[in-house]
Amino acid sequence: MQKICPKCWKREKYCKCENRSSIERDYNMVTIIKTLNLKGFLTEFCCGGHPDKQFTEIYIQFKEQYQFNSLPKDFIYKPNKKILTYQEVATTKPERQQLIKSHIKILKDWVNLL
């Protein structure tokens, strides 16, 4: 987890805003969430996956329903729940780490193309 400023999107210790509140985001999701919000796709919360859990899930909860022309590979968007999600079961921690790494890249590439 990393604390960041929701106004300037800098890490808490580098923020010079008058706004002294911060939000916590998984380290591997900070750039993705920052980019989405700057592009107008406002987010509520997210998860970048946890390799220690057998069930791998990466998701972004949006503040509003959005219409996307395309989705990142293997991700599902549920507009009624305003959530973009990827779910997978892997038996070993190295498999889960690789799934997380590859799907974070897929998600990041998709966000950059929006």
CYANA upper distance limits for C-alpha pairs under 8 A (distance plus 0.5 A):
  1 MET  CA     24 GLU  CA      6.46
  1 MET  CA     25 ARG  CA      5.80
  1 MET  CA     26 ASP  CA      4.82
  1 MET  CA     27 TYR  CA      5.90
  2 GLN  CA     11 ARG  CA      7.80
  2 GLN  CA     24 GLU  CA      5.83
  2 GLN  CA     25 ARG  CA      5.86
  2 GLN  CA     26 ASP  CA      6.54
  2 GLN  CA     27 TYR  CA      6.08
  2 GLN  CA     30 VAL  CA      8.43
  3 LYS  CA     11 ARG  CA      6.46
  3 LYS  CA     12 GLU  CA      6.06
  3 LYS  CA     22 SER  CA      6.41
  3 LYS  CA     23 ILE  CA      5.93
  3 LYS  CA     24 GLU  CA      4.95
  3 LYS  CA     25 ARG  CA      7.02
  4 ILE  CA      9 TRP  CA      6.33
  4 ILE  CA     10 LYS  CA      6.04
  4 ILE  CA     11 ARG  CA      4.77
  4 ILE  CA     12 GLU  CA      5.28
  4 ILE  CA     22 SER  CA      5.80
  4 ILE  CA     23 ILE  CA      5.95
  4 ILE  CA     24 GLU  CA      6.82
  4 ILE  CA     25 ARG  CA      7.96
  5 CYS  CA      9 TRP  CA      5.45
  5 CYS  CA     10 LYS  CA      6.15
  5 CYS  CA     11 ARG  CA      6.81
  5 CYS  CA     12 GLU  CA      6.23
  5 CYS  CA     15 CYS  CA      7.08
  5 CYS  CA     19 ASN  CA      8.28
  5 CYS  CA     20 ARG  CA      8.27
  5 CYS  CA     21 SER  CA      7.14
  5 CYS  CA     22 SER  CA      5.19
  5 CYS  CA     23 ILE  CA      6.85
  6 PRO  CA     21 SER  CA      8.25
  6 PRO  CA     22 SER  CA      6.81
  6 PRO  CA     23 ILE  CA      7.03
  7 LYS  CA     17 CYS  CA      8.06
  7 LYS  CA     19 ASN  CA      7.92
  8 CYS  CA     15 CYS  CA      7.63
  8 CYS  CA     17 CYS  CA      7.76
  9 TRP  CA     34 LYS  CA      6.81
 10 LYS  CA     14 TYR  CA      6.60
 10 LYS  CA     15 CYS  CA      6.05
 11 ARG  CA     15 CYS  CA      6.74
 12 GLU  CA     22 SER  CA      7.13
 25 ARG  CA     29 MET  CA      7.08
 25 ARG  CA     30 VAL  CA      6.59
 25 ARG  CA     45 PHE  CA      8.13
 25 ARG  CA     46 CYS  CA      7.56
 25 ARG  CA     47 CYS  CA      8.13
 26 ASP  CA     30 VAL  CA      7.06
 26 ASP  CA     46 CYS  CA      8.11
 26 ASP  CA     47 CYS  CA      6.81
 26 ASP  CA     48 GLY  CA      6.35
 27 TYR  CA     48 GLY  CA      8.31
 28 ASN  CA     48 GLY  CA      6.59
 28 ASN  CA    104 ILE  CA      7.83
 29 MET  CA     33 ILE  CA      6.52
 29 MET  CA     46 CYS  CA      8.05
 29 MET  CA     47 CYS  CA      7.82
 29 MET  CA     48 GLY  CA      6.30
 29 MET  CA    104 ILE  CA      8.24
 30 VAL  CA     34 LYS  CA      6.51
 31 THR  CA     35 THR  CA      6.55
 31 THR  CA    108 LYS  CA      8.45
 32 ILE  CA     36 LEU  CA      6.70
 32 ILE  CA    107 LEU  CA      8.13
 32 ILE  CA    108 LYS  CA      6.25
 32 ILE  CA    111 VAL  CA      7.17
 33 ILE  CA     37 ASN  CA      6.67
 33 ILE  CA     43 THR  CA      7.61
 34 LYS  CA     38 LEU  CA      6.65
 35 THR  CA     39 LYS  CA      6.63
 35 THR  CA    111 VAL  CA      7.56
 35 THR  CA    112 ASN  CA      7.92
 36 LEU  CA     40 GLY  CA      6.90
 36 LEU  CA     41 PHE  CA      5.53
 36 LEU  CA     42 LEU  CA      7.15
 36 LEU  CA     43 THR  CA      8.03
 36 LEU  CA    111 VAL  CA      7.09
 37 ASN  CA     41 PHE  CA      5.51
 37 ASN  CA     42 LEU  CA      5.26
 37 ASN  CA     43 THR  CA      7.04
 39 LYS  CA    114 LEU  CA      8.44
 41 PHE  CA     62 PHE  CA      7.74
 41 PHE  CA     66 TYR  CA      8.12
 42 LEU  CA     62 PHE  CA      6.34
 42 LEU  CA     63 LYS  CA      6.09
 42 LEU  CA     64 GLU  CA      7.65
 43 THR  CA     60 ILE  CA      7.54
 43 THR  CA     61 GLN  CA      6.35
 43 THR  CA     62 PHE  CA      4.58
 43 THR  CA     63 LYS  CA      5.68
 44 GLU  CA     60 ILE  CA      8.20
 44 GLU  CA     61 GLN  CA      5.92
 44 GLU  CA     62 PHE  CA      5.85
 44 GLU  CA     63 LYS  CA      5.97
 45 PHE  CA     60 ILE  CA      6.66
 45 PHE  CA     61 GLN  CA      5.83
 45 PHE  CA     62 PHE  CA      7.85
 46 CYS  CA     58 ILE  CA      8.05
 46 CYS  CA     59 TYR  CA      5.93
 46 CYS  CA     60 ILE  CA      4.87
 46 CYS  CA     61 GLN  CA      6.40
 47 CYS  CA     57 GLU  CA      7.83
 47 CYS  CA     58 ILE  CA      5.80
 47 CYS  CA     59 TYR  CA      5.81
 47 CYS  CA     60 ILE  CA      7.20
 48 GLY  CA     57 GLU  CA      7.85
 48 GLY  CA     58 ILE  CA      5.41
 48 GLY  CA     59 TYR  CA      7.34
 48 GLY  CA    100 ILE  CA      7.88
 48 GLY  CA    104 ILE  CA      7.86
 49 GLY  CA     56 THR  CA      6.22
 49 GLY  CA     57 GLU  CA      5.61
 49 GLY  CA     58 ILE  CA      5.41
 49 GLY  CA    100 ILE  CA      6.67
 50 HIS  CA     56 THR  CA      6.91
 50 HIS  CA     57 GLU  CA      8.00
 50 HIS  CA     96 ARG  CA      8.48
 50 HIS  CA    100 ILE  CA      8.47
 51 PRO  CA     56 THR  CA      7.47
 51 PRO  CA     93 LYS  CA      6.17
 51 PRO  CA     94 PRO  CA      8.31
 51 PRO  CA     96 ARG  CA      5.71
 51 PRO  CA     97 GLN  CA      5.92
 51 PRO  CA    100 ILE  CA      8.11
 52 ASP  CA     93 LYS  CA      6.92
 54 GLN  CA     89 VAL  CA      6.50
 54 GLN  CA     90 ALA  CA      6.50
 54 GLN  CA     91 THR  CA      6.88
 54 GLN  CA     92 THR  CA      8.07
 54 GLN  CA     93 LYS  CA      8.20
 54 GLN  CA     96 ARG  CA      8.02
 55 PHE  CA     87 GLN  CA      7.75
 55 PHE  CA     88 GLU  CA      6.56
 55 PHE  CA     89 VAL  CA      5.22
 55 PHE  CA     90 ALA  CA      7.34
 56 THR  CA     86 TYR  CA      8.48
 56 THR  CA     87 GLN  CA      6.10
 56 THR  CA     88 GLU  CA      5.63
 56 THR  CA     89 VAL  CA      6.38
 56 THR  CA     90 ALA  CA      7.84
 56 THR  CA     96 ARG  CA      7.19
 56 THR  CA    100 ILE  CA      8.04
 57 GLU  CA     85 THR  CA      7.54
 57 GLU  CA     86 TYR  CA      6.09
 57 GLU  CA     87 GLN  CA      5.00
 57 GLU  CA     88 GLU  CA      7.09
 58 ILE  CA     85 THR  CA      6.24
 58 ILE  CA     86 TYR  CA      5.69
 58 ILE  CA     87 GLN  CA      7.14
 58 ILE  CA    100 ILE  CA      8.13
 59 TYR  CA     83 ILE  CA      7.34
 59 TYR  CA     84 LEU  CA      5.95
 59 TYR  CA     85 THR  CA      4.74
 59 TYR  CA     86 TYR  CA      6.79
 60 ILE  CA     83 ILE  CA      6.17
 60 ILE  CA     84 LEU  CA      5.74
 60 ILE  CA     85 THR  CA      7.09
 61 GLN  CA     82 LYS  CA      6.44
 61 GLN  CA     83 ILE  CA      5.01
 61 GLN  CA     84 LEU  CA      7.09
 62 PHE  CA     82 LYS  CA      5.80
 62 PHE  CA     83 ILE  CA      6.55
 63 LYS  CA     82 LYS  CA      7.56
 64 GLU  CA     82 LYS  CA      6.78
 65 GLN  CA     79 PRO  CA      5.98
 65 GLN  CA     80 ASN  CA      7.65
 65 GLN  CA     81 LYS  CA      8.49
 65 GLN  CA     82 LYS  CA      5.75
 66 TYR  CA     79 PRO  CA      7.45
 66 TYR  CA     82 LYS  CA      8.06
 67 GLN  CA     79 PRO  CA      8.46
 71 LEU  CA     75 PHE  CA      7.07
 71 LEU  CA     76 ILE  CA      7.83
 71 LEU  CA     77 TYR  CA      8.03
 71 LEU  CA    110 TRP  CA      7.81
 72 PRO  CA    106 ILE  CA      6.72
 72 PRO  CA    107 LEU  CA      6.32
 72 PRO  CA    110 TRP  CA      6.18
 73 LYS  CA    106 ILE  CA      7.35
 74 ASP  CA     86 TYR  CA      6.83
 75 PHE  CA     84 LEU  CA      7.11
 75 PHE  CA     85 THR  CA      5.87
 75 PHE  CA     86 TYR  CA      5.13
 75 PHE  CA     87 GLN  CA      8.38
 76 ILE  CA     84 LEU  CA      6.17
 76 ILE  CA     85 THR  CA      5.84
 76 ILE  CA     86 TYR  CA      6.93
 77 TYR  CA     82 LYS  CA      7.89
 77 TYR  CA     83 ILE  CA      6.30
 77 TYR  CA     84 LEU  CA      4.83
 77 TYR  CA     85 THR  CA      6.90
 78 LYS  CA     82 LYS  CA      6.28
 78 LYS  CA     83 ILE  CA      5.91
 78 LYS  CA     84 LEU  CA      6.91
 79 PRO  CA     83 ILE  CA      7.07
 89 VAL  CA     96 ARG  CA      8.41
 90 ALA  CA     95 GLU  CA      6.53
 90 ALA  CA     96 ARG  CA      6.16
 91 THR  CA     95 GLU  CA      7.50
 91 THR  CA     96 ARG  CA      8.10
 92 THR  CA     96 ARG  CA      6.88
 93 LYS  CA     97 GLN  CA      6.60
 94 PRO  CA     98 GLN  CA      6.68
 95 GLU  CA     99 LEU  CA      6.69
 96 ARG  CA    100 ILE  CA      6.61
 97 GLN  CA    101 LYS  CA      6.59
 98 GLN  CA    102 SER  CA      6.54
 99 LEU  CA    103 HIS  CA      6.51
100 ILE  CA    104 ILE  CA      6.45
101 LYS  CA    105 LYS  CA      6.92
102 SER  CA    106 ILE  CA      6.85
103 HIS  CA    107 LEU  CA      6.52
104 ILE  CA    108 LYS  CA      6.51
105 LYS  CA    109 ASP  CA      6.58
106 ILE  CA    110 TRP  CA      6.75
107 LEU  CA    111 VAL  CA      6.68
108 LYS  CA    112 ASN  CA      6.74
109 ASP  CA    113 LEU  CA      7.01
110 TRP  CA    114 LEU  CA      7.05
